[in-house]
Amino acid sequence: MKIKNRLNLVNFLVIGGILAVACFSFLAVNNLLNDSGSEYGEVFQNVKGVLYMVIVFSALIAAGGVMIFRLSVNRFFKGVERLNVFTETMLKGRYKSGLVAGLPAGRQGSTLRDAKDSDGLSRLSANLNDIAESYNKKISVLESAVAKRQKAASELAILNELMGFISSEYKAEVILKKFVGMTKDLAKSDYCAAIVFEPESYRAKIFVTSESEGVKDPAIVKLTSEGLFKNTLKNQDPLRMPSQPGGIEGNIKITELNMEVKNILVLPLTSSGKLSGLLLLADKADGPFNQEDEDMLMNYTTQAFQYIAMHGEIADLAVTDGLTGLNNHRNFQEKLKEQAEMARRYGMALSLLIMDVDNFKGFNDKYGHQTGDAVLKSIASIIKDHIRATDFAARYGGEEFAVIMPETS
């Protein structure tokens, strides 16, 4: 039975009760006065009239109060009905525009309640619950969008900070150390490393990690085209393990670095369209890396490494000889001064090798300068192939070459 029908029944019962009480009161007073005799007849008649009027007025006041209450209830239910119409109109409009796709399919077809099947208040409550549920879905979507925007803003802020640092530093190891540290913070991982290698041989040239020692010996990195990173090395595809939460039991062994991690994300570092390095992120604090992490970090690292590579190329132009690729005369003088100071301070041996190509001017005049340049390139290549990793080769000037050899006597 509906609430409105129940209230109607209560009203009729209350009014009937009031009338019954008035009738019984009238009969009781009338019998009382009749039994009192005629000795005080005139007084009793006056009292009797007043009591009758009090009983009648009391009944009228009670009945009026009940009617006023009934009218108020009617007005309340009219308001409820208007709210129902409003909520149902909203729900209809939302369904037509497809904005409540988040609601369960079973409820989408039965959201508009029929007044014949349920109370007005129940119907209103159900409609409001559906609207609240739909708005909660929308709020979740908005919160997710805001979180993505905040991540993008953080990514841009870190990128701008890194660009500012790059412009004031020229050493590749120092720049990569900063890049690794900032990427580790952005990804909220416990470990991050960057490996820069020769594209043809995958031989590591620089190995920088987020650990306290930072720059490490690149010789400890053993990259192969058939190892864990094979798809990244061959196809420049990111590697994410585990790809799904709970996909792997135990730790992931990285034989290339002789270490084990809980989860890992490997991204290619490209320069001028060529694969030049790898970025490794491992042991994310709040669980495995997901697709959103991969997309965000891929975008960030691509831009950042492009700036780093461009800066490195410009820095190389400032310290290398354009023809031979060896260090230029200015860089040689700075390195020689540095090594001489270290040898003097620590009592180390230091040797300097100076080489000159005999009769080079006559060779140039006879065979031309282009052939002479080819000879200089060949000599520089021979020097590179036969010096140690700790030696420093430079083109001193013209056809003269120099090699600084620390710890050599």
Sequence and secondary structure as in RCSB ss.txt:
>XXXX:A:sequence
MKIKNRLNLVNFLVIGGILAVACFSFLAVNNLLNDSGSEYGEVFQNVKGVLYMVIVFSALIAAGGVMIFRLSVNR
FFKGVERLNVFTETMLKGRYKSGLVAGLPAGRQGSTLRDAKDSDGLSRLSANLNDIAESYNKKISVLESAVAKRQ
KAASELAILNELMGFISSEYKAEVILKKFVGMTKDLAKSDYCAAIVFEPESYRAKIFVTSESEGVKDPAIVKLTS
EGLFKNTLKNQDPLRMPSQPGGIEGNIKITELNMEVKNILVLPLTSSGKLSGLLLLADKADGPFNQEDEDMLMNY
TTQAFQYIAMHGEIADLAVTDGLTGLNNHRNFQEKLKEQAEMARRYGMALSLLIMDVDNFKGFNDKYGHQTGDAV
LKSIASIIKDHIRATDFAARYGGEEFAVIMPETS
>XXXX:A:secstr
  HHHHHHHHHHHHHHHHHHHHHHHHHHHHHHHHHT STTHHHHHHHHHHHHHHHHHHHHHHHHHHHHHHHHHHH
HHHHHHHHHHHHHHHHHHHHHHTTTTTS HHHHTT S  TTTS HHHHHHHHHHHHHHHHHHHHHHHHHHHHHHH
HHHHHHHHHHHHHHHHHT   HHHHHHHHHHHHHHHHTEEEEEEEEE TTT  EEEEEESSTT EE GGG    T
TSTTHHHHHH   EEESSSTT S S EEETTTTEEES EEEEEEEETTEEEEEEEEEEETTSS  HHHHHHHHHH
HHHHHHHHHHHHHHHHHHHB TTT SB HHHHHHHHHHHHHHHHHHT  EEEEEEE TTHHHHHHHH HHHHHHH
HHHHHHHHHHHS TT EEEEEETTEEEEEEET  
